[in-house]
Amino acid sequence: MKILKWTGISIASILFLMFIIPILFPGTVSEQVKIFANKHLAGKLDYKKTHLTFFRHFPSLTVSVDDVLLKGSKPFQNDTLLAAKELSVGINLKNLIFDGEVKIDEIYVTDAVANVFVNTKGEANYNVYVSKPSEKPKDTTGAGASIKLDLIKLKNWNIKYNDHAARVLVDAKGLNYTGKGGLSEDIFDLTTYLDINKLDFSLNRIYYAKQKTLHADLITRINTNALTFVLRKNELRINELPLKFTGFVSILKDGYNLDINAASEKTTIRDMISVLPPQYLDWAKDTKIEGNSDLFFSLKGRFSEPKNLKPRLKARLLMKDGFVSNGKAPVPMNNFNMDLNVDLPDLNTEQLGLDLKNLSFDLGPNNNFKAVVKTKGLDEMQINADVKGAVNLQTLSQALGLKDIDVRGLMDTNIKANGIFSLDKKLFPKTNGYLNLKNGWLKTKYYPNPIQNINIAANITNTDETFKSLGVKLDPFKFDFEGNPVFVNADLQNFEDVLYKVRAKGVLNVGRIYKVFAKKGLDVSGLIMADLSLNGRQSYATTGQYSKLDNKGNLILKNIKATTEYLPKSFYIKEGNFQFENEKMWFRKFFANYGKSDFALNGYLLNTINYFIERKGTLHGKFKLKSRYILIDEFMALKDGDNSKKSIEVDYAKVENPKSSGVVIIPKNLDVSLEADAKNVEFKGLNLNNLFGLASVNKGEVFLKNTSFDVVGSRMKIDARYQDESPLTANYDIALNVLDFDVQRAYNEIDMIREMATAAKNVKGIVSIDYKLKGDFDKNMTPIYPSLEGGGVVNLRDVEVKNLKMLSAVGNDIGAKAFNNPDMKGVNIETHIKNNLIHVDKFTFKVSILRPTISGTTSFNGLLDLRIRVGILPGGLIGFPVVVTGTHEKPKIKIFSKTGQGIVDALYNQKSNKVIREERRAEKKTKRQQRKEKAAQEQKAKAAEKKIIKDVKEK
């Protein structure tokens, strides 16, 4: 009875304490946790309610916060880093009761979404914890919150880690994690349990894991003094495939040292198949798969960027005695064996070694396949390959139990190769072999009709390891699709100077054939008709021996939809009629649309054969282009469109700059001239009408020469050059000349005029302009004004200048109201622009009987530092000085003074497209001091540019 009595009293006391402690200490705990969060978090933290209780994570006393929202660190302070239904921290009860201190030793986060992001500059959004070491000695008696973790528990997390700098994406859904150990100790064992329902992993947009389940049971000894991680017990399971890790990782000052070994031994081929992409897993469920497999993996060595050291990766995959069979198969795939070794010294792909010692299987007698391939290197690759087999594709398809595809035909191949392959050195392994396919048939569930009568006879030979002796013969390659036969014969010899003989004829419905493969994007109702005969040698065109060429025939495209990786929308080729005539490919009739823009081309491309033969060819051509309407805005790289296959640079730039348009990206492999005739060209709301002129595209640059167009009622002539630097930046040069330019209309309709010439709002009438400028565009294809350099003359042919604040202020101070309406007709104003400043050369005009002369400097931000000499009769020989400072809106006038207050120019870094320093009013210093400071700033800018150049080269 006493035991029961004291047990009851103990339980009651514990329950009483569990209820009373949260009541006694709520203010202390909540306040100290809040102070701690505000002190140590750089990101903004929001939440709804707080609770102090034993019952959420019994038996721990926890401070729980509901509906937590944590923003990222700069420059991602407006983006969510973590959103969680509940975040709880466990409080050390002993310290709370006896010392009044809040010691956090446990963390729980439930139902959370985390978005971890690193941009292309390497800036991360997760740097939200700020450690602020005190300069004063530690006060061990003061109360406050501190962290000494023994437990981290994450429940039902969705984590997305997107690293643009490393081009890595990890997307984990349904993550549950428990980490136990003395996490605040110098040396401790961290016990980890990790489960992920669905895991995606990609590198360079190539997925190496898609919707995989992951289970990890790990024990890692962590030495925080030496920053060493020893893998004591590390067991992973990816879907059904178990992996065990051993080894260590040590963090060094300039990198890390590691020695990791992984193995999945004595598993089955079915287990190995479980890590394949998800679309193959349903097939595996209904297929009988037997056989053993082993996987070994090691990563050993030091990684140091400064010392250019990288570890060595080795891997081996073994599959033995494989057996694959579907119930309907007449014979199974039997004796499947694979032995693949991978060696990557220094993680250098140029030293990549692949040794496929064996890949073999059979489908019954005389129906087998075997490959032995060994390679070393990449750009210069040592190859030793022996591939041989005769396979009935229908038998193979039935053995594998392929559901969505019906493939038939007899495939026979025998290829042997030994030697070096190098495009740069024009080397090719000694090779002799063939690949034949007879009576092929291909049908999928996506389209009712098959591709049939597929026959391929391909032969390849090389006798002396040079491109000169390389020969490829394709005779024939043919198939039928929906009653339309297609055939290609090709004989290619001597790849140092390709001697080619190609014959192609047929009609191909691209729209329907793409449906066979369940592909989208290239077709509308697409039709390709070809009747080509191409005979010649590569050098005949490059050396002008056109009479020796015999290229003829027609290629017709109708309703084809095509994309390029740098444009947001698709081109829609309504009709393209191409005629081959020796060295030229004529565009006899070509009509296309791009969004709202339309194009009609007539002309030719040169050396199209070479373009497809050479490794890095350039297309040359000459065309006449006509268009009713071209909208330049929709060519900007980051605009929205239907193209889903943009380059990784464009994709990343779009993600990092969602509200930006980007700039127009120019292909680097074109050398084409155009006689342009466009009725209307629109650029950011500015309409250019009746555009005529010469345009050329060469190696990523666009040139306009003798080009003219109507703008705001005036005819403008320009020469220009444009070049993109990235999806977000571009540079340009422009020389423009315009007569009869209506100032008020231009001020009202052109943004750039309003921003560059604010005084134009007080000017009415006609001017002429002869000006040259160069500069950069920003990520919205807007001029970056501090980048502008140039100069020219503006002639005030027939103008009225009324109530210009600067002149009116001068007139008020000297008692001459005529300054409100000066006579500036016929005046030439010559200016020069650099570093956001406009330097005005001397010019003279009339104000009643006065002859003012103005010179000096103004800035795009409206700062003034002008000198005015007010000349009086006779002929202005006698006069007095006036200085104008302040701004266009608030000018400051000093009469009988020659001392102004200079403007320190802006500094602009052309490599980073950044303004290092904006222009500002100069402090009243000696000219010597000003020159010294300017020299120091320029030196700093040069140093910054050198660093950027160095970083680019290293990358």
C-alpha positions, 0 to 999 in steps of 0.5 A: 500500500505504501508503494502504491501511495508514494507512487501515486504521490510521485505521479501526482507531483510530476503531473503538478510540476508539468502543469505549474512550470509552464505557468511559473516560467512562461514570461522568462522562457518566451522573452529569452527565446525571442531575444535570442532569435532577434539577436542571432537571425538575419532573416525576418521571423514571423509566427502566430502563437507560442506555447510552453508545454510538456505535452507536445514533445513529452517528456521535454519542456518545449517552447512551441511556435505555430505557423513559423515563417522565416525569410532568407538572408540578403539579397533574398530577404523577401523570399521564404526560406522556411515555413513550418506548422510548428517549431519547438525548442526543448528547454533544459529543465535543471537550468531553468528551475535552479539557474533561471537560464534558458538552455536549448538542447532539443529542436523539433520542426514539423510540417515544413517547407524549406527553399534553399537557394544559391544564385549564380554569384554564389549568394545563398539565402540560408545565411540567417544565423548571425554569430556575434562574438563579444569583445568583452569577457564572457559573463557567466552569471548573466541570464540568457538563452543559449544552444547546447543541442542533443536532439534534432527532429524534423517531421514531414519536410519538403526541402528544395535545394537549388544551387545555380552556382554548382548547377545542382538541384535536390528536391526531397519530399516527405523527409523525416530526420532524427539526429541524436548526440552531444551536438555541442560537444567537441567530439561526439557521435551523431546518430542519424535516421533519415527517410525520404519518400521522394527524392530528385537529384539533378546536375546540369539539368540531367536527372540522376535520381527521380522520385526515389525513396531513401532510408539512412541509418548513420552513425558519424563521429564528429570532431569539431576541433579538427573538423573531421567526420568519421563514417562509423556506421552508414547504411543507405537504401535507395528504393530497394538498393542497399548501400554501406559507406565507410571512411572519413571527411576532414575539413581543411583551411583550403578545402577538404580531405576524404577517403570514402568507400561505398558498396552494395554487395550481394544484391540482385539485379532487381534491386539495382533496377529499382534505382532506374527512373520511375517510368521503368519501375512499372515494367519491372514489377510485371517482369521476372528478373533474376541475377546477382549484382555488386556495386563498389564506389570510392572517392579518395584524396584532397580537394583544394581549389588554390592548390588545384587538387581534386580527389580520385573517383573509382566505381565498379558495377557487376551483374552476373547470370541475369535472367529477364522474362515476360510471361508471353515471351517465347524465350527469355533474355538469358545469361545477362552479364555486365562488368563496368569499371570507371576511373576518374583521376582528379575528377578530370573528365579528360582523364576519364577511364571506362572499362566495359569488360563485358556486356552480353546476353542471349535470346536463344541460339544464334541470337546473342549480343556481346560488347567489350569497350575500353576508353581513356580520355574525352577530347582525345580518347583512346578507344578499344572496342569490340561489339558483335551481335545478331538480335531479333528485335521482336524476340528481345521486345517480348523477352523484356515485356515492353508494353508501350512499344512494338519493335521488330526486325533483324539487327546484326552488327560487328564493329571493331575499333582500336586507336585514338579519337580526336576532332582537334587532331583529326584522328580516328581509331582503326575501324572496320564494322557494320550495322544492318537492320532488315525489315524493321517495324516500330509502333507505339501506343501513342499513334495507330500507324507504324513506321515500317519497312525500316532498312539500314545498312551502315558500314564504317572503315578506317585503315590508318587512324586518320580522318583521311582514311575514314569512310562512312557508307549508308546504303540504304537507309529507308522506311515507309510511314503512312504510305510515303516512302523515305530513303537516304543513300550516303557515301562519305570519304576522307573526313579531312576534306570530305568527299560526299555523295548523298541522295535523299527523297521522300515525304515526312509528316513531322507532326504525325511521326512525332506523335509516334514517339509522344513528343511535342514541340516541333510540329504544328502539322509539320510536313517535310518534302525532300528530293536532293542530290548532293555531290562534291568535296568540302574544299570545293566550296571553301576554295571557290571551285564551285564548278566541281560541285553538283548539289541540286534539289529541293527541300520544302518545309510547311507548318514547322514549329522550331525553337532555339535555346536563346529565344523564349518563343517558337518560330513558326515556318509557314512555308520554306522552299529551299533549292540547292544549287552547287555552293548555295542553298536558296531561300526561294520562298520563306515565310515565318512568324515569331510571336507577333512578328512576321518575316519573308526571306529571299536569298541564299546561304553559303557552304551549308554542307560544310556547316554540318560537316565542320565541328564549329561551322559558321553559316554565311549568307545574303538575304532580303528581308521584308516584314510588316511588323517586328516586335523586338521586345518578344526576342528578349531572352527572359520574356515569357513564351512557349519554349521549354528548352531554353539554355541553362544560363537563360533558365537561371537568369529567369529564375533569379530575375523574374521581373526582368526581360533580359536582352536579345541574344545573338547566335554566334555561328552566323555571318549573314547580311540582310537588306531590311525593309520593315513597315513597323519595328517596335521597341519598348513602346517606341515605333520605328516606321518604314525602316530601310537599311543594311543589317548584318549578323557576324559572330554574335554581333549585329551591325546596322549600316546606312539604316533609316526610319521614321520616328516621332515624325522625323527621318533618322539615319543610324549606324549601329552595333549590338552585342549581348554579353549574357542573358542580362547584359549587352553593349552597343555603339550608335551614330545617329543623324536626324533633321527636323526633329520635333523636340516636344513630340520626342520629349512626350513619346521617347523615355530616353529623351525625357531622362537624358534631356530634362530641359527639353520639356521647356523647348518647342520647335525643330532641332537637328542632331548629329551624335555618337554614343556607346554604352551598355544595356541592363537586364531590362534592355534599358540603357545604363546611363553611367556607361554612356560615352560619346558626344555630338552636336545639337542644332537648335534650328527653329526653337522657342525656349521659355521659362527654363528654370536655370535661365529664369533664375539668372534673369531674376538675379540680374534683372533681365526678364528676357532670360525667360524667352531667349533667342536660341535659333540656329545655335549649335550646342556641342556636348560630350558624355562620360561617367554620367556627366554631360560636358557642355562646350561654349555656346553663345545666344541672344537675350535682348541686347545681351550675349550670354555664353554658357559652358560647364557640366551637368549630370543625368541626375540634374546636378549643375556646374555651369559658367555663364558669361553675360556679354553686353554691348558693344557686341558682347565684348564687355561682360560679367561672370555668373556661376550656376550650381544646384540642380535643374529644378533648384538652381543656385546663382552667383553673380560676379563669380567664377568659382563653382562647385564641381561634380565628381563623376560616376565610376562604372565597371564595364566587366560587372556592369555595375556603378561603383560610385554615383556622381555627386557634388564635389566637396570644397577641396583643392584641385590637387585633392580632387585629382588625387581622390579621382586617381585612387577611385579609378585605381580601385575600379581597375583592380575590381575589373582585373579580379573579375577577369581573373575569376572568369578565366579560372571558371 
